[in-house]
Amino acid sequence: MGGQSDEVADDLWQKVRDLAARVEELEKHAAVDDLDADGLAQLDRLKIRAARASRRAGLADALADQLADLPRGHGN
């Protein structure tokens, strides 16, 4: 029962990892060169998106765990 919801959670965690990699890349760039206002705004937006994606992935994980723990009916 939890198989499909596990896949959704996995996909969301991959999105978190992708966003984190982009944040890290921009932060490295910022450490070497000063980012202009657009670059700083982009970094802030990415951090917000990563935080939101992380919360969604955590909720999806929790839901997948709950669905996996549900008793299976005779017709399933």
URPE-V366462 format. One line per field, one symbol per residue. phi: phi as a letter, one per 20 degrees, with the letter a starting at -180 (. if undefined). A space follows every 50 residues. Layout:
phi->???
//
This chain:
phi->.egffffffffffffffffffffffffffffecfefgfffffffffffff ffffffffffffffffffeffeffee
//
